[in-house]
Amino acid sequence: MTMEQHSILIYILLAIVITNLIRVTPMVLIKGELHNRFVRSFLYYVPYVTLAVMTFPDMILATPTPLPGIIALLAGIVAAWFRLGLFPVAAICCVIVYLLI
């Protein structure tokens, strides 16, 4: 095994350990139901914030120019404000980008 292969193996094992520690630590430290409203609301919104942070830049940068992405993003925010579901909001955004490109 070469040094480069050895390093890659160490990196993979380290990533496995860290990923599992992040997932297991809360289960070990928190027993029972959470009563703190702040912690409960924080944990409720974490998946939504993570998804938004991962997708937001691509909504604007996926088009040849940023303007169609920005307009579709604003239209999606308005559609979501009026409590349309995920599919209608996504469809509205896609149609707007298609028409503006």
VMD Tcl script that builds the backbone (N, CA, C; Angstrom):
set m [mol new atoms 303]
animate dup $m
set s [atomselect $m all]
$s set {name element resname resid chain x y z} {
  {N N MET 1 A 0.853 -1.172 0.000}
  {CA C MET 1 A 0.000 0.000 0.000}
  {C C MET 1 A 0.898 1.233 0.000}
  {N N THR 2 A 0.623 2.124 -0.947}
  {CA C THR 2 A 1.430 3.340 -1.034}
  {C C THR 2 A 0.998 4.340 0.031}
  {N N MET 3 A 1.823 5.344 0.187}
  {CA C MET 3 A 1.535 6.371 1.192}
  {C C MET 3 A 0.242 7.114 0.861}
  {N N GLU 4 A 0.010 7.359 -0.450}
  {CA C GLU 4 A -1.200 8.069 -0.858}
  {C C GLU 4 A -2.451 7.236 -0.550}
  {N N GLN 5 A -2.400 5.944 -0.819}
  {CA C GLN 5 A -3.535 5.071 -0.501}
  {C C GLN 5 A -3.752 5.000 1.008}
  {N N HIS 6 A -2.671 4.985 1.751}
  {CA C HIS 6 A -2.757 4.953 3.207}
  {C C HIS 6 A -3.432 6.216 3.728}
  {N N SER 7 A -3.075 7.373 3.176}
  {CA C SER 7 A -3.672 8.642 3.598}
  {C C SER 7 A -5.158 8.680 3.269}
  {N N ILE 8 A -5.531 8.217 2.087}
  {CA C ILE 8 A -6.939 8.205 1.701}
  {C C ILE 8 A -7.741 7.313 2.632}
  {N N LEU 9 A -7.192 6.173 2.993}
  {CA C LEU 9 A -7.873 5.262 3.915}
  {C C LEU 9 A -8.069 5.919 5.283}
  {N N ILE 10 A -7.060 6.631 5.755}
  {CA C ILE 10 A -7.172 7.336 7.040}
  {C C ILE 10 A -8.254 8.415 6.951}
  {N N TYR 11 A -8.299 9.162 5.844}
  {CA C TYR 11 A -9.318 10.207 5.676}
  {C C TYR 11 A -10.719 9.614 5.671}
  {N N ILE 12 A -10.895 8.503 4.989}
  {CA C ILE 12 A -12.214 7.855 4.931}
  {C C ILE 12 A -12.630 7.377 6.317}
  {N N LEU 13 A -11.735 6.739 7.028}
  {CA C LEU 13 A -12.058 6.265 8.379}
  {C C LEU 13 A -12.353 7.433 9.322}
  {N N LEU 14 A -11.604 8.509 9.207}
  {CA C LEU 14 A -11.846 9.691 10.030}
  {C C LEU 14 A -13.218 10.302 9.721}
  {N N ALA 15 A -13.595 10.343 8.457}
  {CA C ALA 15 A -14.911 10.860 8.079}
  {C C ALA 15 A -16.024 9.979 8.639}
  {N N ILE 16 A -15.836 8.674 8.622}
  {CA C ILE 16 A -16.832 7.758 9.180}
  {C C ILE 16 A -16.993 7.990 10.677}
  {N N VAL 17 A -15.884 8.117 11.392}
  {CA C VAL 17 A -15.935 8.315 12.844}
  {C C VAL 17 A -16.624 9.645 13.185}
  {N N ILE 18 A -16.247 10.710 12.507}
  {CA C ILE 18 A -16.825 12.023 12.807}
  {C C ILE 18 A -18.316 12.047 12.484}
  {N N THR 19 A -18.696 11.474 11.337}
  {CA C THR 19 A -20.114 11.442 10.969}
  {C C THR 19 A -20.930 10.678 11.993}
  {N N ASN 20 A -20.424 9.556 12.440}
  {CA C ASN 20 A -21.168 8.772 13.430}
  {C C ASN 20 A -21.190 9.452 14.795}
  {N N LEU 21 A -20.122 10.152 15.163}
  {CA C LEU 21 A -20.133 10.887 16.428}
  {C C LEU 21 A -21.191 11.990 16.421}
  {N N ILE 22 A -21.324 12.673 15.285}
  {CA C ILE 22 A -22.327 13.729 15.182}
  {C C ILE 22 A -23.730 13.154 15.329}
  {N N ARG 23 A -23.958 11.958 14.820}
  {CA C ARG 23 A -25.291 11.359 14.888}
  {C C ARG 23 A -25.571 10.674 16.219}
  {N N VAL 24 A -24.560 10.112 16.843}
  {CA C VAL 24 A -24.772 9.329 18.056}
  {C C VAL 24 A -24.747 10.200 19.313}
  {N N THR 25 A -23.931 11.235 19.331}
  {CA C THR 25 A -23.775 12.060 20.530}
  {C C THR 25 A -25.095 12.627 21.055}
  {N N PRO 26 A -25.966 13.204 20.209}
  {CA C PRO 26 A -27.229 13.698 20.758}
  {C C PRO 26 A -28.085 12.601 21.377}
  {N N MET 27 A -28.073 11.410 20.790}
  {CA C MET 27 A -28.874 10.313 21.345}
  {C C MET 27 A -28.341 9.856 22.697}
  {N N VAL 28 A -27.035 9.959 22.875}
  {CA C VAL 28 A -26.437 9.529 24.139}
  {C C VAL 28 A -26.631 10.600 25.219}
  {N N LEU 29 A -26.497 11.863 24.843}
  {CA C LEU 29 A -26.552 12.935 25.834}
  {C C LEU 29 A -27.978 13.353 26.209}
  {N N ILE 30 A -28.910 13.236 25.270}
  {CA C ILE 30 A -30.277 13.695 25.532}
  {C C ILE 30 A -31.160 12.478 25.745}
  {N N LYS 31 A -31.632 12.333 26.959}
  {CA C LYS 31 A -32.520 11.222 27.278}
  {C C LYS 31 A -33.878 11.806 27.636}
  {N N GLY 32 A -34.920 11.241 27.099}
  {CA C GLY 32 A -36.256 11.728 27.400}
  {C C GLY 32 A -36.673 12.858 26.490}
  {N N GLU 33 A -37.806 13.465 26.812}
  {CA C GLU 33 A -38.370 14.524 25.993}
  {C C GLU 33 A -37.734 15.872 26.341}
  {N N LEU 34 A -37.553 16.699 25.304}
  {CA C LEU 34 A -37.024 18.037 25.500}
  {C C LEU 34 A -38.161 18.976 25.884}
  {N N HIS 35 A -37.971 19.742 26.949}
  {CA C HIS 35 A -39.001 20.658 27.407}
  {C C HIS 35 A -38.673 22.111 27.106}
  {N N ASN 36 A -37.436 22.407 26.758}
  {CA C ASN 36 A -37.022 23.771 26.449}
  {C C ASN 36 A -37.594 24.170 25.082}
  {N N ARG 37 A -38.394 25.239 25.050}
  {CA C ARG 37 A -39.031 25.663 23.803}
  {C C ARG 37 A -38.010 26.109 22.766}
  {N N PHE 38 A -36.955 26.796 23.209}
  {CA C PHE 38 A -35.942 27.265 22.271}
  {C C PHE 38 A -35.248 26.093 21.579}
  {N N VAL 39 A -34.835 25.099 22.339}
  {CA C VAL 39 A -34.136 23.936 21.771}
  {C C VAL 39 A -35.067 23.176 20.833}
  {N N ARG 40 A -36.317 23.002 21.243}
  {CA C ARG 40 A -37.275 22.285 20.398}
  {C C ARG 40 A -37.497 23.015 19.078}
  {N N SER 41 A -37.680 24.334 19.123}
  {CA C SER 41 A -37.902 25.077 17.886}
  {C C SER 41 A -36.635 25.088 17.034}
  {N N PHE 42 A -35.473 25.182 17.668}
  {CA C PHE 42 A -34.208 25.137 16.933}
  {C C PHE 42 A -34.075 23.814 16.179}
  {N N LEU 43 A -34.319 22.708 16.856}
  {CA C LEU 43 A -34.208 21.398 16.215}
  {C C LEU 43 A -35.280 21.186 15.153}
  {N N TYR 44 A -36.425 21.826 15.309}
  {CA C TYR 44 A -37.491 21.699 14.314}
  {C C TYR 44 A -37.080 22.355 12.999}
  {N N TYR 45 A -36.420 23.513 13.071}
  {CA C TYR 45 A -36.100 24.272 11.866}
  {C C TYR 45 A -34.750 23.926 11.249}
  {N N VAL 46 A -33.926 23.146 11.894}
  {CA C VAL 46 A -32.603 22.816 11.357}
  {C C VAL 46 A -32.675 22.182 9.962}
  {N N PRO 47 A -33.544 21.190 9.706}
  {CA C PRO 47 A -33.578 20.619 8.344}
  {C C PRO 47 A -33.955 21.639 7.276}
  {N N TYR 48 A -34.877 22.539 7.585}
  {CA C TYR 48 A -35.297 23.536 6.605}
  {C C TYR 48 A -34.177 24.523 6.303}
  {N N VAL 49 A -33.484 24.947 7.329}
  {CA C VAL 49 A -32.380 25.894 7.138}
  {C C VAL 49 A -31.253 25.231 6.359}
  {N N THR 50 A -30.957 23.997 6.676}
  {CA C THR 50 A -29.900 23.280 5.963}
  {C C THR 50 A -30.235 23.143 4.493}
  {N N LEU 51 A -31.461 22.773 4.189}
  {CA C LEU 51 A -31.878 22.649 2.793}
  {C C LEU 51 A -31.804 23.994 2.082}
  {N N ALA 52 A -32.231 25.051 2.746}
  {CA C ALA 52 A -32.183 26.377 2.132}
  {C C ALA 52 A -30.749 26.819 1.858}
  {N N VAL 53 A -29.857 26.577 2.796}
  {CA C VAL 53 A -28.460 26.978 2.621}
  {C C VAL 53 A -27.804 26.189 1.490}
  {N N MET 54 A -28.184 24.943 1.325}
  {CA C MET 54 A -27.587 24.127 0.270}
  {C C MET 54 A -28.134 24.479 -1.114}
  {N N THR 55 A -29.388 24.900 -1.198}
  {CA C THR 55 A -29.991 25.126 -2.509}
  {C C THR 55 A -30.032 26.583 -2.934}
  {N N PHE 56 A -29.971 27.517 -2.007}
  {CA C PHE 56 A -30.136 28.932 -2.352}
  {C C PHE 56 A -29.154 29.425 -3.408}
  {N N PRO 57 A -27.856 29.202 -3.289}
  {CA C PRO 57 A -26.944 29.721 -4.317}
  {C C PRO 57 A -27.229 29.146 -5.701}
  {N N ASP 58 A -27.607 27.876 -5.770}
  {CA C ASP 58 A -27.866 27.258 -7.070}
  {C C ASP 58 A -29.139 27.786 -7.714}
  {N N MET 59 A -30.086 28.271 -6.923}
  {CA C MET 59 A -31.302 28.830 -7.519}
  {C C MET 59 A -30.966 30.045 -8.371}
  {N N ILE 60 A -29.999 30.804 -7.953}
  {CA C ILE 60 A -29.646 32.017 -8.681}
  {C C ILE 60 A -28.573 31.741 -9.732}
  {N N LEU 61 A -27.632 30.871 -9.438}
  {CA C LEU 61 A -26.498 30.650 -10.334}
  {C C LEU 61 A -26.743 29.579 -11.397}
  {N N ALA 62 A -27.881 28.891 -11.370}
  {CA C ALA 62 A -28.141 27.822 -12.334}
  {C C ALA 62 A -28.550 28.362 -13.699}
  {N N THR 63 A -28.940 29.616 -13.764}
  {CA C THR 63 A -29.351 30.219 -15.028}
  {C C THR 63 A -28.171 30.953 -15.654}
  {N N PRO 64 A -28.240 31.198 -16.962}
  {CA C PRO 64 A -27.116 31.892 -17.611}
  {C C PRO 64 A -26.827 33.269 -16.997}
  {N N THR 65 A -27.874 33.976 -16.609}
  {CA C THR 65 A -27.715 35.235 -15.892}
  {C C THR 65 A -28.497 35.124 -14.584}
  {N N PRO 66 A -28.109 35.841 -13.567}
  {CA C PRO 66 A -28.784 35.703 -12.269}
  {C C PRO 66 A -30.229 36.213 -12.234}
  {N N LEU 67 A -30.607 37.111 -13.151}
  {CA C LEU 67 A -31.926 37.740 -13.085}
  {C C LEU 67 A -33.095 36.748 -13.123}
  {N N PRO 68 A -33.149 35.776 -14.049}
  {CA C PRO 68 A -34.277 34.829 -14.018}
  {C C PRO 68 A -34.339 34.034 -12.710}
  {N N GLY 69 A -33.192 33.677 -12.169}
  {CA C GLY 69 A -33.170 32.957 -10.899}
  {C C GLY 69 A -33.682 33.795 -9.752}
  {N N ILE 70 A -33.317 35.074 -9.740}
  {CA C ILE 70 A -33.778 35.972 -8.668}
  {C C ILE 70 A -35.286 36.192 -8.769}
  {N N ILE 71 A -35.791 36.401 -9.989}
  {CA C ILE 71 A -37.227 36.609 -10.175}
  {C C ILE 71 A -37.998 35.351 -9.780}
  {N N ALA 72 A -37.512 34.180 -10.178}
  {CA C ALA 72 A -38.178 32.931 -9.798}
  {C C ALA 72 A -38.129 32.719 -8.286}
  {N N LEU 73 A -37.024 33.083 -7.664}
  {CA C LEU 73 A -36.916 32.970 -6.213}
  {C C LEU 73 A -37.946 33.858 -5.524}
  {N N LEU 74 A -38.077 35.087 -5.980}
  {CA C LEU 74 A -39.068 35.995 -5.389}
  {C C LEU 74 A -40.492 35.484 -5.615}
  {N N ALA 75 A -40.755 34.958 -6.812}
  {CA C ALA 75 A -42.079 34.398 -7.082}
  {C C ALA 75 A -42.340 33.176 -6.200}
  {N N GLY 76 A -41.318 32.375 -5.971}
  {CA C GLY 76 A -41.466 31.225 -5.087}
  {C C GLY 76 A -41.744 31.634 -3.652}
  {N N ILE 77 A -41.095 32.694 -3.207}
  {CA C ILE 77 A -41.348 33.192 -1.845}
  {C C ILE 77 A -42.790 33.676 -1.721}
  {N N VAL 78 A -43.270 34.405 -2.736}
  {CA C VAL 78 A -44.651 34.890 -2.712}
  {C C VAL 78 A -45.627 33.710 -2.737}
  {N N ALA 79 A -45.372 32.728 -3.598}
  {CA C ALA 79 A -46.257 31.568 -3.688}
  {C C ALA 79 A -46.265 30.795 -2.366}
  {N N ALA 80 A -45.119 30.653 -1.742}
  {CA C ALA 80 A -45.058 29.958 -0.453}
  {C C ALA 80 A -45.749 30.775 0.632}
  {N N TRP 81 A -45.680 32.100 0.534}
  {CA C TRP 81 A -46.348 32.969 1.506}
  {C C TRP 81 A -47.853 32.735 1.492}
  {N N PHE 82 A -48.381 32.447 0.288}
  {CA C PHE 82 A -49.807 32.153 0.160}
  {C C PHE 82 A -50.121 30.680 0.398}
  {N N ARG 83 A -49.205 29.981 1.018}
  {CA C ARG 83 A -49.366 28.603 1.480}
  {C C ARG 83 A -49.615 27.595 0.365}
  {N N LEU 84 A -49.028 27.829 -0.793}
  {CA C LEU 84 A -49.058 26.805 -1.833}
  {C C LEU 84 A -48.091 25.696 -1.432}
  {N N GLY 85 A -48.332 24.514 -1.901}
  {CA C GLY 85 A -47.487 23.380 -1.542}
  {C C GLY 85 A -46.140 23.421 -2.242}
  {N N LEU 86 A -45.317 22.441 -1.927}
  {CA C LEU 86 A -43.964 22.384 -2.491}
  {C C LEU 86 A -44.001 22.222 -4.004}
  {N N PHE 87 A -44.841 21.324 -4.495}
  {CA C PHE 87 A -44.889 21.088 -5.941}
  {C C PHE 87 A -45.364 22.320 -6.717}
  {N N PRO 88 A -46.477 22.980 -6.306}
  {CA C PRO 88 A -46.868 24.185 -7.054}
  {C C PRO 88 A -45.808 25.295 -7.020}
  {N N VAL 89 A -45.157 25.479 -5.895}
  {CA C VAL 89 A -44.112 26.504 -5.811}
  {C C VAL 89 A -42.964 26.167 -6.753}
  {N N ALA 90 A -42.537 24.913 -6.748}
  {CA C ALA 90 A -41.454 24.498 -7.644}
  {C C ALA 90 A -41.866 24.640 -9.102}
  {N N ALA 91 A -43.115 24.284 -9.414}
  {CA C ALA 91 A -43.594 24.398 -10.794}
  {C C ALA 91 A -43.638 25.857 -11.237}
  {N N ILE 92 A -44.118 26.735 -10.381}
  {CA C ILE 92 A -44.169 28.159 -10.706}
  {C C ILE 92 A -42.760 28.695 -10.969}
  {N N CYS 93 A -41.834 28.334 -10.127}
  {CA C CYS 93 A -40.448 28.801 -10.300}
  {C C CYS 93 A -39.846 28.276 -11.596}
  {N N CYS 94 A -40.097 27.016 -11.900}
  {CA C CYS 94 A -39.550 26.433 -13.136}
  {C C CYS 94 A -40.139 27.101 -14.366}
  {N N VAL 95 A -41.442 27.355 -14.355}
  {CA C VAL 95 A -42.087 28.011 -15.496}
  {C C VAL 95 A -41.543 29.424 -15.685}
  {N N ILE 96 A -41.358 30.141 -14.595}
  {CA C ILE 96 A -40.834 31.507 -14.693}
  {C C ILE 96 A -39.419 31.504 -15.275}
  {N N VAL 97 A -38.583 30.611 -14.795}
  {CA C VAL 97 A -37.208 30.546 -15.338}
  {C C VAL 97 A -37.243 30.160 -16.810}
  {N N TYR 98 A -38.091 29.201 -17.159}
  {CA C TYR 98 A -38.194 28.774 -18.565}
  {C C TYR 98 A -38.622 29.926 -19.462}
  {N N LEU 99 A -39.583 30.708 -18.979}
  {CA C LEU 99 A -40.070 31.825 -19.805}
  {C C LEU 99 A -39.060 32.976 -19.900}
  {N N LEU 100 A -38.248 33.157 -18.879}
  {CA C LEU 100 A -37.311 34.281 -18.876}
  {C C LEU 100 A -35.963 33.978 -19.534}
  {N N ILE 101 A -35.690 32.721 -19.763}
  {CA C ILE 101 A -34.386 32.388 -20.385}
  {C C ILE 101 A -34.428 32.556 -21.861}
}
mol reanalyze $m
mol bondsrecalc $m
mol representation Tube
mol addrep $m
